[in-house]
Amino acid sequence: MRVSGWGRTSWAEVTEVPIVAGVPTAWPRAGVPRGLGRSYGDAAQIDGGAVLVPSAPVPEPSWRGAGTVRVHAGTSIDELLRWSVPQGWFVPVSPGTRFVTVGGAIAADVHGKNHHRDGSFCAHVRRMRVATPGEGTVVARPGDDVFRATAGGMGLTGVVLDADVRMLRIATSWMAVGTRRVDGIDDMLACLAEADGRNRYSVAWIDLLARGASLGRGVVSAGDHATVADLDAARRADPLAYAPRVRAGVPDAVPGFVLNRPVGRAFNEAWFRRAPRRRDGELVGIAPFFHPLDALRDWNRLYGRRGFLQHQFVLPDGREGTLRHVVERLADGGAPGMLGVLKRFGPAGEGLLSFPRTGWTLAADLADGPEARALLDSLDEMVVQAGGRTYLAKDARMRPRHLPSMYPKLTEWRRIADRLDPDRRLTSDLDRRLGLRGSHRGR
Ligand SMILES: Cc1cc2nc3c(=O)[nH]c(=O)nc-3n(C[C@H](O)[C@H](O)[C@H](O)COP(=O)(O)OP(=O)(O)OC[C@H]3O[C@@H](n4cnc5c(N)ncnc54)[C@H](O)[C@@H]3O)c2cc1C
């Protein structure tokens, strides 16, 4: 079968190998675990090889003491939330879509709007079982080599089978949200930093087509889980109600011009004007707050057949000048970037290849094409020079030479990955393109 990442830029011909009763039926010569294919580039595929997929049906989650859930790696965050929210528990970290598996969340060590406070997904994993070609099934706990290499290890150390995840107690399925519309990049950075001090969750949507005095304008949204006292009488009747719906999808044959620069500019303008300058205490459901894009099935097809690149990088604190420069380049660039998402990260976790580290992170969608790729190549240079890095789960085009400086713990990670998979059966198009596992000669 033919598969791609969410950006639909690189495709691979793969065979599916189901993971039955906890272990792959046979380790293929070249294969990689695959969850729901929500990584944007080529991390969950290997052209001419196999994808290791959870065999259905995936068992239900179960509680292991107060607040810790044992969950199969093939369970999606969507399924987990439908099970846990009515019981008064939320996932400790949620990415911008709930259609990711727990295995994918561990392998990319995903972050959410609360990274500044709670860190990334694996900071809340207490134990996981990992099936490895070299050492069989290993139980890994925080601090172990296997844990540090698998958290953010992009599926190249083994197949995560299940995990014990510490959940977050909630009293309602509503969020109490504050919104600020900001006119330019300096206000934006100040507003986000200030929001972080007061809120568990914060994020900013930034207009990447605005220039001049409006450069970096956007909308900061921040909040926390609402208490029962925050709700009106109607909502109090069922404070933990949770049944998100998904609207009919986008057809596969959308022409590529649907999201071009003029359309993007008009959309951004309307969206910016619609946001209130300042609003507090608005009640918003979990789904529209955390997963607004999930409301429209297959929205990635809006970019047409050529697909799109999502680019996400992080810059250390003190590199705000570089951030401004990147936003300028995106706004001036020929490739239509639409909305960007800006956020502050807190300290890094223990994953050797995990992406988040303290600083500013920006994610931008760009229609794929030579101009976009050239622009992103030049942004990579700026990011590397500023001591930052790009996110492997979103990457589809980075050059391998940047890898060691972006990920300084790469050598340590390779040593552990080689121990767990000495014959290098685990490989992906991402691995091949970037040389993640390194050359055999270097061993
Ligand atoms: C709309 C949208 C919003 C997003 N927002 C965010 C965000 O806010 N923050 C963020 O961090 N990411 C975000 N992402 C990226 C996404 O969270 C990650 O790419 C995640 O890894 C996808 O999970 P998946 O189950 O789809 O995995 P896949 O895309 O199928 O695979 C991703 C990686 O996980 C590995 N993997 C999958 N299952 C297993 C397993 N059982 N054992 C070992 N390895 C495994 C694969 O080999 C691959 O390397 C977003 C993606 C989309 C489409």
PDBQT file of the ligand as one rigid body, heavy atoms in Angstrom, charges set to zero:
ROOT
HETATM    1  C1  LIG A 501      -2.915  18.809  13.020  1.00  0.00    +0.000 C 
HETATM    2  C2  LIG A 501      -1.696  18.342  13.745  1.00  0.00    +0.000 A 
HETATM    3  C3  LIG A 501      -1.308  18.981  14.888  1.00  0.00    +0.000 A 
HETATM    4  C4  LIG A 501      -0.166  18.574  15.578  1.00  0.00    +0.000 A 
HETATM    5  N1  LIG A 501       0.169  19.232  16.714  1.00  0.00    +0.000 NA
HETATM    6  C5  LIG A 501       1.254  18.848  17.399  1.00  0.00    +0.000 A 
HETATM    7  C6  LIG A 501       1.604  19.490  18.616  1.00  0.00    +0.000 A 
HETATM    8  O1  LIG A 501       0.929  20.429  19.058  1.00  0.00    +0.000 OA
HETATM    9  N2  LIG A 501       2.695  19.046  19.287  1.00  0.00    +0.000 N 
HETATM   10  C7  LIG A 501       3.441  18.003  18.839  1.00  0.00    +0.000 A 
HETATM   11  O2  LIG A 501       4.408  17.635  19.500  1.00  0.00    +0.000 OA
HETATM   12  N3  LIG A 501       3.143  17.365  17.687  1.00  0.00    +0.000 NA
HETATM   13  C8  LIG A 501       2.059  17.759  16.979  1.00  0.00    +0.000 A 
HETATM   14  N4  LIG A 501       1.728  17.104  15.810  1.00  0.00    +0.000 N 
HETATM   15  C9  LIG A 501       2.581  15.975  15.374  1.00  0.00    +0.000 C 
HETATM   16  C10 LIG A 501       2.093  14.633  15.977  1.00  0.00    +0.000 C 
HETATM   17  O3  LIG A 501       1.678  14.802  17.308  1.00  0.00    +0.000 OA
HETATM   18  C11 LIG A 501       3.245  13.632  15.995  1.00  0.00    +0.000 C 
HETATM   19  O4  LIG A 501       3.820  13.507  14.734  1.00  0.00    +0.000 OA
HETATM   20  C12 LIG A 501       2.835  12.232  16.469  1.00  0.00    +0.000 C 
HETATM   21  O5  LIG A 501       4.005  11.445  16.539  1.00  0.00    +0.000 OA
HETATM   22  C13 LIG A 501       1.853  11.557  15.527  1.00  0.00    +0.000 C 
HETATM   23  O6  LIG A 501       1.404  10.344  16.099  1.00  0.00    +0.000 OA
HETATM   24  P1  LIG A 501       0.895   9.138  15.172  1.00  0.00    +0.000 P 
HETATM   25  O7  LIG A 501       0.235   8.129  16.047  1.00  0.00    +0.000 OA
HETATM   26  O8  LIG A 501       0.092   9.678  14.050  1.00  0.00    +0.000 OA
HETATM   27  O9  LIG A 501       2.262   8.563  14.698  1.00  0.00    +0.000 OA
HETATM   28  P2  LIG A 501       2.882   8.389  13.217  1.00  0.00    +0.000 P 
HETATM   29  O10 LIG A 501       2.846   9.691  12.513  1.00  0.00    +0.000 OA
HETATM   30  O11 LIG A 501       2.262   7.227  12.559  1.00  0.00    +0.000 OA
HETATM   31  O12 LIG A 501       4.384   8.076  13.624  1.00  0.00    +0.000 OA
HETATM   32  C14 LIG A 501       5.184   9.086  14.199  1.00  0.00    +0.000 C 
HETATM   33  C15 LIG A 501       6.464   8.477  14.763  1.00  0.00    +0.000 C 
HETATM   34  O13 LIG A 501       6.108   7.627  15.848  1.00  0.00    +0.000 OA
HETATM   35  C16 LIG A 501       6.636   6.325  15.640  1.00  0.00    +0.000 C 
HETATM   36  N5  LIG A 501       5.698   5.384  16.260  1.00  0.00    +0.000 N 
HETATM   37  C17 LIG A 501       4.368   5.280  16.052  1.00  0.00    +0.000 A 
HETATM   38  N6  LIG A 501       3.861   4.295  16.824  1.00  0.00    +0.000 NA
HETATM   39  C18 LIG A 501       4.887   3.777  17.532  1.00  0.00    +0.000 A 
HETATM   40  C19 LIG A 501       5.016   2.728  18.489  1.00  0.00    +0.000 A 
HETATM   41  N7  LIG A 501       3.973   1.990  18.904  1.00  0.00    +0.000 N 
HETATM   42  N8  LIG A 501       6.241   2.469  18.998  1.00  0.00    +0.000 NA
HETATM   43  C20 LIG A 501       7.324   3.192  18.617  1.00  0.00    +0.000 A 
HETATM   44  N9  LIG A 501       7.268   4.187  17.716  1.00  0.00    +0.000 NA
HETATM   45  C21 LIG A 501       6.062   4.477  17.187  1.00  0.00    +0.000 A 
HETATM   46  C22 LIG A 501       6.759   6.192  14.138  1.00  0.00    +0.000 C 
HETATM   47  O14 LIG A 501       7.731   5.228  13.790  1.00  0.00    +0.000 OA
HETATM   48  C23 LIG A 501       7.173   7.590  13.752  1.00  0.00    +0.000 C 
HETATM   49  O15 LIG A 501       8.559   7.754  13.898  1.00  0.00    +0.000 OA
HETATM   50  C24 LIG A 501       0.597  17.469  15.105  1.00  0.00    +0.000 A 
HETATM   51  C25 LIG A 501       0.202  16.814  13.941  1.00  0.00    +0.000 A 
HETATM   52  C26 LIG A 501      -0.940  17.230  13.267  1.00  0.00    +0.000 A 
HETATM   53  C27 LIG A 501      -1.357  16.519  12.019  1.00  0.00    +0.000 C 
ENDROOT
TORSDOF 0
